[in-house]
Amino acid sequence: MTFIERLAKACHEINRAYCQALGDYSHLPWDNTVPRIQRSTILGVEFHIKNPNVGPEGSHQEWMAHKVAEGWTYGPEKDLTKLTHPSLVPFEELPVEQQAKDYIFQSVIQQTLGTVLVSMSVDVDG
């Protein structure tokens, strides 16, 4: 598993735990989730690595563009068969609990990358 895949797995599992805290148990563990959801998370990680100054709104916009390209549409419930999702709306229209997921996702990536860079610096400097 690559570093980006491990980071995507961590983001997925943190998001899953957050959703469970909100009473949403629809997210499967990373190893049991469908490859297209894993790929979506990996793309999100790659997006933030390439665009470190993009905020949560940009993250959500990128996620929406990916979902729409896959054929997803807005629906009142998330349905993996019908490809509907209630979060396919502009960031400002999301409930604050859903907006928080984009803040958390971005923060996990930034903090992990910062920790890795600091660790590399310490290893090099002794």
NUSE-612894 format. One line per 4 residues: number of its first residue (from 1); for each residue y, z, x of N, C-alpha, C, O, CB. Coordinates in Angstrom, 2 decimals, decimal comma. Glycine has a CB too. Layout:
REM residues N
NUM	Y/Z/X/Y/Z/X/Y/Z/X/Y/Z/X/Y/Z/X | ...
This chain:
REM residues 126
1	-1,18/0,00/0,86/0,00/0,00/0,00/1,24/0,00/0,90/1,34/0,80/1,83/0,00/1,24/-0,97 | 2,17/-0,90/0,61/3,39/-0,99/1,40/4,34/0,16/1,09/4,15/0,89/0,11/4,09/-2,34/1,15 | 5,34/0,32/1,92/6,36/1,34/1,67/7,03/1,13/0,33/7,23/2,08/-0,43/7,40/1,34/2,80 | 7,39/-0,13/0,02/8,06/-0,42/-1,25/7,14/-0,11/-2,43/7,60/0,42/-3,44/8,50/-1,91/-1,30
5	5,86/-0,42/-2,30/4,92/-0,08/-3,37/4,79/1,43/-3,55/4,71/1,92/-4,68/3,54/-0,70/-3,08 | 4,76/2,16/-2,45/4,69/3,63/-2,55/5,95/4,19/-3,19/5,88/5,12/-3,99/4,49/4,26/-1,15 | 7,10/3,62/-2,83/8,37/4,06/-3,43/8,40/3,72/-4,91/8,87/4,52/-5,72/9,56/3,42/-2,70 | 7,90/2,54/-5,28/7,84/2,15/-6,69/6,91/3,09/-7,46/7,21/3,47/-8,59/7,35/0,68/-6,83
9	5,80/3,45/-6,85/4,86/4,39/-7,50/5,54/5,73/-7,73/5,40/6,33/-8,80/3,59/4,57/-6,63 | 6,28/6,21/-6,73/7,00/7,49/-6,88/8,02/7,38/-8,01/8,12/8,29/-8,84/7,70/7,88/-5,56 | 8,79/6,29/-8,05/9,77/6,09/-9,12/9,09/6,08/-10,49/9,57/6,69/-11,44/10,55/4,78/-8,90 | 7,97/5,37/-10,57/7,23/5,29/-11,84/6,76/6,67/-12,28/6,92/7,05/-13,44/6,02/4,34/-11,70
13	6,19/7,43/-11,36/5,65/8,74/-11,71/6,75/9,74/-12,07/6,56/10,59/-12,94/4,81/9,29/-10,56 | 7,89/9,65/-11,40/9,03/10,51/-11,74/9,55/10,14/-13,12/9,85/11,02/-13,93/10,16/10,39/-10,69 | 9,66/8,85/-13,40/10,08/8,39/-14,72/9,08/8,84/-15,79/9,47/9,27/-16,87/10,23/6,85/-14,74 | 7,80/8,74/-15,48/6,76/9,16/-16,44/6,89/10,65/-16,75/6,78/11,06/-17,90/5,35/8,85/-15,88
17	7,12/11,46/-15,71/7,29/12,90/-15,92/8,53/13,19/-16,75/8,51/14,05/-17,63/7,37/13,64/-14,56 | 9,62/12,48/-16,46/10,85/12,66/-17,24/10,60/12,30/-18,70/11,00/13,03/-19,61/12,00/11,79/-16,65 | 9,93/11,17/-18,93/9,63/10,76/-20,31/8,76/11,79/-21,02/8,97/12,09/-22,19/8,93/9,38/-20,32 | 7,78/12,34/-20,31/6,93/13,38/-20,91/7,76/14,60/-21,28/7,51/15,23/-22,31/5,80/13,77/-19,95
21	8,73/14,95/-20,45/9,60/16,09/-20,76/10,38/15,84/-22,05/10,76/16,78/-22,75/10,58/16,36/-19,60 | 10,62/14,55/-22,36/11,31/14,18/-23,60/10,35/13,99/-24,76/10,78/13,69/-25,88/12,11/12,90/-23,38 | 9,04/14,17/-24,51/8,05/14,02/-25,57/7,45/12,63/-25,68/6,73/12,34/-26,63/8,66/14,37/-26,87 | 7,73/11,76/-24,71/7,20/10,39/-24,69/6,03/10,33/-23,72/6,21/10,39/-22,51/8,31/9,35/-24,28
25	4,84/10,21/-24,27/3,62/10,18/-23,46/3,04/8,77/-23,38/1,84/8,60/-23,13/2,58/11,14/-24,03 | 3,87/7,75/-23,59/3,37/6,37/-23,64/3,16/5,75/-22,26/2,52/4,70/-22,15/4,34/5,52/-24,42 | 3,68/6,38/-21,22/3,56/5,80/-19,88/2,27/6,26/-19,21/1,98/7,45/-19,13/4,77/6,20/-19,01 | 1,50/5,30/-18,74/0,26/5,60/-18,04/0,55/5,90/-16,58/1,59/5,49/-16,05/-0,73/4,43/-18,15
29	-0,35/6,63/-15,91/-0,18/6,82/-14,47/-0,14/5,46/-13,77/-0,71/4,49/-14,25/-1,33/7,70/-13,90 | 0,53/5,41/-12,63/0,70/4,17/-11,87/-0,61/3,41/-11,69/-0,67/2,20/-11,93/1,31/4,47/-10,51 | -1,65/4,11/-11,28/-2,92/3,44/-10,99/-3,60/2,89/-12,25/-4,53/2,09/-12,14/-3,86/4,40/-10,29 | -3,16/3,30/-13,43/-3,77/2,84/-14,68/-2,85/1,90/-15,46/-3,26/1,36/-16,48/-4,13/4,03/-15,55
33	-1,64/1,71/-14,99/-0,71/0,88/-15,74/-0,95/-0,60/-15,43/-1,53/-0,94/-14,40/0,74/1,27/-15,42 | -0,49/-1,46/-16,32/-0,74/-2,89/-16,16/0,08/-3,44/-14,98/1,17/-2,95/-14,70/-0,39/-3,66/-17,46 | -0,45/-4,45/-14,31/0,24/-5,00/-13,13/1,66/-5,48/-13,41/2,52/-5,37/-12,53/-0,56/-6,15/-12,58 | 1,95/-6,00/-14,60/3,32/-6,49/-14,84/4,32/-5,34/-14,87/5,48/-5,54/-14,51/3,38/-7,27/-16,16
37	3,91/-4,16/-15,28/4,82/-3,00/-15,24/4,98/-2,52/-13,80/6,08/-2,15/-13,39/4,28/-1,84/-16,15 | 3,90/-2,52/-13,05/4,02/-2,18/-11,63/4,97/-3,16/-10,94/5,83/-2,75/-10,16/2,62/-2,20/-10,94 | 4,80/-4,44/-11,22/5,66/-5,47/-10,60/7,13/-5,27/-10,98/8,01/-5,42/-10,14/5,20/-6,88/-11,02 | 7,37/-4,93/-12,23/8,74/-4,69/-12,69/9,37/-3,54/-11,90/10,54/-3,61/-11,53/8,75/-4,37/-14,20
41	8,61/-2,50/-11,66/9,12/-1,35/-10,91/9,36/-1,72/-9,45/10,37/-1,33/-8,86/8,15/-0,15/-11,01 | 8,45/-2,47/-8,88/8,61/-2,94/-7,50/9,88/-3,78/-7,38/10,65/-3,62/-6,44/7,38/-3,75/-7,04 | 10,09/-4,68/-8,34/11,30/-5,51/-8,33/12,56/-4,65/-8,43/13,57/-4,95/-7,80/11,27/-6,52/-9,47 | 12,50/-3,57/-9,23/13,63/-2,66/-9,34/13,94/-1,98/-8,02/15,11/-1,83/-7,65/13,36/-1,62/-10,41
45	12,91/-1,56/-7,32/13,09/-0,94/-6,00/13,71/-1,95/-5,03/14,67/-1,64/-4,33/11,74/-0,41/-5,44 | 13,15/-3,15/-5,01/13,67/-4,19/-4,12/15,14/-4,50/-4,45/15,95/-4,71/-3,55/12,82/-5,47/-4,22 | 15,46/-4,54/-5,73/16,83/-4,80/-6,15/17,79/-3,75/-5,58/18,85/-4,10/-5,07/16,93/-4,83/-7,68 | 17,41/-2,48/-5,67/18,29/-1,42/-5,18/18,37/-1,40/-3,66/19,41/-1,04/-3,10/17,80/-0,07/-5,67
49	17,30/-1,77/-2,99/17,35/-1,84/-1,53/18,31/-2,95/-1,10/19,09/-2,78/-0,16/15,93/-2,09/-0,94 | 18,25/-4,08/-1,79/19,12/-5,21/-1,45/20,56/-5,02/-1,94/21,48/-5,63/-1,41/18,55/-6,49/-2,04 | 20,74/-4,16/-2,94/22,06/-3,94/-3,55/22,34/-2,44/-3,63/22,39/-1,89/-4,73/22,13/-4,59/-4,97 | 22,53/-1,78/-2,49/22,64/-0,32/-2,50/23,86/0,24/-3,23/23,88/1,42/-3,58/22,68/0,17/-1,10
53	24,87/-0,59/-3,47/26,07/-0,09/-4,14/26,09/-0,36/-5,64/27,08/-0,06/-6,31/27,29/-0,71/-3,51 | 25,02/-0,92/-6,16/24,94/-1,19/-7,60/24,62/0,12/-8,32/23,73/0,86/-7,90/23,87/-2,29/-7,92 | 25,33/0,37/-9,39/25,13/1,60/-10,14/24,04/1,48/-11,19/23,37/0,45/-11,28/26,41/2,01/-10,79 | 23,87/2,52/-11,97/22,84/2,54/-13,01/22,99/1,40/-14,03/21,99/0,89/-14,53/22,87/3,86/-13,73
57	24,23/1,01/-14,33/24,45/-0,07/-15,28/23,87/-1,38/-14,74/23,23/-2,13/-15,48/25,95/-0,24/-15,57 | 24,09/-1,64/-13,45/23,54/-2,84/-12,82/22,03/-2,81/-12,76/21,37/-3,84/-12,91/24,10/-3,00/-11,43 | 21,48/-1,62/-12,54/20,03/-1,46/-12,53/19,45/-1,81/-13,90/18,45/-2,53/-14,00/19,64/-0,01/-12,13 | 20,09/-1,30/-14,93/19,62/-1,58/-16,29/19,75/-3,06/-16,62/18,85/-3,65/-17,23/20,41/-0,75/-17,32
61	20,85/-3,66/-16,21/21,07/-5,08/-16,47/19,99/-5,92/-15,78/19,46/-6,87/-16,37/22,48/-5,51/-15,99 | 19,67/-5,58/-14,55/18,63/-6,30/-13,80/17,27/-6,12/-14,49/16,50/-7,07/-14,60/18,57/-5,81/-12,33 | 16,97/-4,90/-14,94/15,72/-4,62/-15,64/15,64/-5,45/-16,92/14,60/-6,05/-17,21/15,60/-3,11/-15,98 | 16,74/-5,49/-17,66/16,76/-6,27/-18,91/16,53/-7,76/-18,62/15,75/-8,40/-19,32/18,11/-6,09/-19,64
65	17,18/-8,29/-17,60/17,01/-9,71/-17,27/15,56/-10,02/-16,94/15,03/-11,06/-17,34/17,92/-10,10/-16,08 | 14,91/-9,12/-16,21/13,49/-9,30/-15,88/12,63/-9,28/-17,14/11,75/-10,12/-17,32/13,02/-8,21/-14,89 | 12,89/-8,31/-18,01/12,10/-8,19/-19,25/12,28/-9,43/-20,12/11,30/-9,97/-20,63/12,51/-6,93/-20,04 | 13,51/-9,88/-20,31/13,78/-11,07/-21,14/13,08/-12,29/-20,54/12,52/-13,10/-21,27/15,32/-11,32/-21,26
69	13,11/-12,42/-19,22/12,44/-13,54/-18,56/10,93/-13,51/-18,80/10,28/-14,56/-18,82/12,73/-13,53/-17,06 | 10,38/-12,32/-18,97/8,95/-12,17/-19,26/8,63/-12,40/-20,73/7,46/-12,44/-21,11/8,47/-10,79/-18,84 | 9,66/-12,54/-21,58/9,42/-12,77/-23,00/9,62/-11,56/-23,89/9,33/-11,62/-25,09/8,04/-13,27/-23,18 | 10,11/-10,46/-23,34/10,35/-9,25/-24,12/11,58/-9,45/-25,00/12,50/-10,20/-24,65/10,54/-8,01/-23,20
73	11,59/-8,78/-26,15/12,73/-8,77/-27,05/12,98/-7,35/-27,51/12,15/-6,45/-27,33/12,49/-9,71/-28,26 | 14,16/-7,16/-28,11/14,46/-5,84/-28,66/13,52/-5,54/-29,82/13,18/-6,42/-30,61/15,95/-5,76/-29,12 | 13,09/-4,30/-29,90/12,30/-3,81/-31,03/12,48/-2,32/-31,11/12,73/-1,68/-30,09/10,80/-4,19/-30,89 | 12,36/-1,73/-32,29/12,59/-0,30/-32,45/11,56/0,56/-31,71/11,80/1,74/-31,46/12,57/0,06/-33,92
77	10,41/-0,03/-31,35/9,39/0,70/-30,61/8,90/-0,14/-29,44/8,85/-1,37/-29,52/8,20/1,07/-31,53 | 8,55/0,53/-28,35/7,96/-0,16/-27,21/6,55/-0,59/-27,60/5,74/0,23/-28,03/7,95/0,75/-25,93 | 6,27/-1,88/-27,44/4,97/-2,43/-27,79/4,55/-3,41/-26,71/5,15/-4,48/-26,57/4,99/-3,11/-29,20 | 3,52/-3,05/-25,95/3,08/-3,88/-24,83/2,43/-5,18/-25,30/2,35/-6,14/-24,54/2,12/-3,12/-23,97
81	1,95/-5,21/-26,53/1,33/-6,42/-27,07/2,38/-7,38/-27,63/2,36/-8,57/-27,34/0,31/-6,06/-28,16 | 3,31/-6,84/-28,43/4,37/-7,65/-29,03/5,53/-7,90/-28,06/6,41/-8,72/-28,33/4,90/-6,98/-30,29 | 5,52/-7,20/-26,95/6,59/-7,27/-25,94/7,96/-6,94/-26,56/8,92/-7,69/-26,43/6,62/-8,68/-25,31 | 8,00/-5,80/-27,23/9,26/-5,31/-27,77/9,60/-3,98/-27,09/8,72/-3,22/-26,68/9,18/-5,13/-29,33
85	10,91/-3,74/-26,97/11,36/-2,51/-26,30/12,70/-2,08/-26,88/13,61/-2,90/-27,01/11,47/-2,72/-24,75 | 12,84/-0,80/-27,23/14,10/-0,31/-27,81/15,25/-0,22/-26,80/16,40/-0,06/-27,20/13,88/1,03/-28,43 | 14,96/-0,30/-25,51/16,02/-0,19/-24,50/16,60/-1,54/-24,09/17,40/-1,62/-23,15/15,48/0,52/-23,28 | 16,22/-2,60/-24,77/16,78/-3,92/-24,47/18,12/-4,09/-25,19/18,29/-4,95/-26,05/15,80/-5,06/-24,88
89	19,04/-3,23/-24,80/20,41/-3,24/-25,31/21,33/-2,97/-24,11/20,87/-2,47/-23,08/20,62/-2,15/-26,47 | 22,62/-3,28/-24,23/23,54/-2,96/-23,13/23,47/-1,47/-22,77/23,23/-0,62/-23,62/24,98/-3,35/-23,50 | 23,70/-1,18/-21,50/23,62/0,18/-20,98/24,41/1,16/-21,83/23,94/2,26/-22,11/24,11/0,23/-19,55 | 25,63/0,76/-22,23/26,51/1,65/-22,99/25,91/2,04/-24,34/26,27/3,07/-24,91/27,87/0,98/-23,20
93	25,01/1,22/-24,86/24,40/1,49/-26,16/23,14/2,35/-26,08/22,60/2,77/-27,10/24,07/0,18/-26,84 | 22,68/2,60/-24,87/21,50/3,44/-24,69/21,84/4,90/-24,97/22,94/5,35/-24,65/20,92/3,28/-23,27 | 20,91/5,63/-25,56/21,11/7,09/-25,65/21,21/7,66/-24,23/20,63/7,11/-23,30/19,93/7,77/-26,45 | 21,93/8,74/-24,08/22,16/9,33/-22,77/20,83/9,66/-22,08/20,74/9,57/-20,85/23,02/10,60/-22,90
97	19,80/10,02/-22,84/18,50/10,33/-22,24/17,88/9,09/-21,58/17,18/9,20/-20,58/17,54/10,88/-23,32 | 18,16/7,94/-22,15/17,66/6,69/-21,57/18,53/6,24/-20,39/18,01/5,70/-19,41/17,60/5,59/-22,63 | 19,82/6,46/-20,48/20,71/6,16/-19,35/20,31/6,98/-18,13/20,38/6,51/-16,99/22,19/6,43/-19,73 | 19,89/8,21/-18,37/19,51/9,10/-17,27/18,39/8,50/-16,43/18,33/8,74/-15,22/19,08/10,47/-17,82
101	17,51/7,74/-17,05/16,40/7,13/-16,31/16,92/6,20/-15,21/16,35/6,14/-14,12/15,47/6,35/-17,27 | 17,99/5,46/-15,49/18,56/4,57/-14,48/19,22/5,36/-13,36/19,14/4,96/-12,20/19,58/3,62/-15,12 | 19,87/6,47/-13,69/20,47/7,32/-12,66/19,37/7,91/-11,77/19,51/7,94/-10,55/21,31/8,45/-13,31 | 18,30/8,38/-12,39/17,20/9,00/-11,65/16,54/7,97/-10,74/16,28/8,24/-9,57/16,16/9,61/-12,62
105	16,26/6,78/-11,28/15,61/5,71/-10,51/16,42/5,39/-9,25/15,88/5,33/-8,15/15,45/4,44/-11,37 | 17,72/5,20/-9,44/18,61/4,88/-8,32/18,63/6,02/-7,31/18,58/5,78/-6,10/20,03/4,59/-8,83 | 18,71/7,24/-7,77/18,79/8,39/-6,89/17,52/8,56/-6,06/17,59/8,87/-4,87/19,06/9,66/-7,69 | 16,37/8,36/-6,68/15,10/8,49/-5,94/15,07/7,49/-4,79/14,69/7,84/-3,67/13,88/8,25/-6,89
109	15,48/6,27/-5,06/15,48/5,24/-4,01/16,47/5,59/-2,91/16,12/5,55/-1,73/15,82/3,86/-4,61 | 17,69/5,94/-3,29/18,71/6,26/-2,28/18,31/7,45/-1,43/18,45/7,42/-0,21/20,05/6,53/-2,96 | 17,82/8,50/-2,06/17,45/9,71/-1,32/16,25/9,46/-0,42/16,21/9,96/0,71/17,15/10,86/-2,28 | 15,29/8,70/-0,90/14,12/8,39/-0,08/14,52/7,56/1,13/14,10/7,85/2,25/13,06/7,65/-0,91
113	15,32/6,53/0,91/15,76/5,70/2,02/16,58/6,50/3,02/16,43/6,33/4,23/16,57/4,51/1,52 | 17,45/7,37/2,52/18,24/8,22/3,40/17,37/9,14/4,23/17,62/9,34/5,42/19,23/9,05/2,60 | 16,34/9,69/3,62/15,42/10,58/4,33/14,66/9,83/5,40/14,47/10,33/6,51/14,45/11,24/3,35 | 14,21/8,62/5,08/13,48/7,80/6,05/14,37/7,46/7,23/13,93/7,55/8,38/12,96/6,51/5,38
117	15,61/7,08/6,96/16,53/6,72/8,05/16,82/7,93/8,95/16,85/7,80/10,18/17,85/6,15/7,48 | 17,04/9,08/8,34/17,28/10,30/9,12/16,05/10,64/9,95/16,17/11,01/11,12/17,65/11,48/8,20 | 14,87/10,51/9,35/13,63/10,80/10,05/13,44/9,87/11,24/13,02/10,30/12,31/12,45/10,68/9,09 | 13,75/8,60/11,04/13,64/7,64/12,14/14,61/7,98/13,26/14,28/7,84/14,44/13,89/6,21/11,64
121	15,78/8,43/12,91/16,79/8,82/13,89/16,32/10,02/14,70/16,48/10,06/15,92/18,12/9,13/13,20 | 15,75/10,98/14,01/15,25/12,19/14,68/14,10/11,83/15,60/14,03/12,32/16,73/14,79/13,26/13,66 | 13,18/10,95/15,13/12,04/10,56/15,97/12,49/9,83/17,23/11,93/10,03/18,31/11,08/9,69/15,17 | 13,50/8,97/17,09/13,99/8,20/18,22/14,72/9,10/19,21/14,57/8,97/20,43/14,92/7,07/17,73
125	15,52/10,02/18,68/16,34/10,89/19,55/15,56/12,07/20,11/16,02/12,74/21,04/17,53/11,40/18,77 | 14,39/12,32/19,55/13,58/13,40/20,07/13,86/14,67/19,39/13,25/15,69/19,71/13,78/13,58/21,51
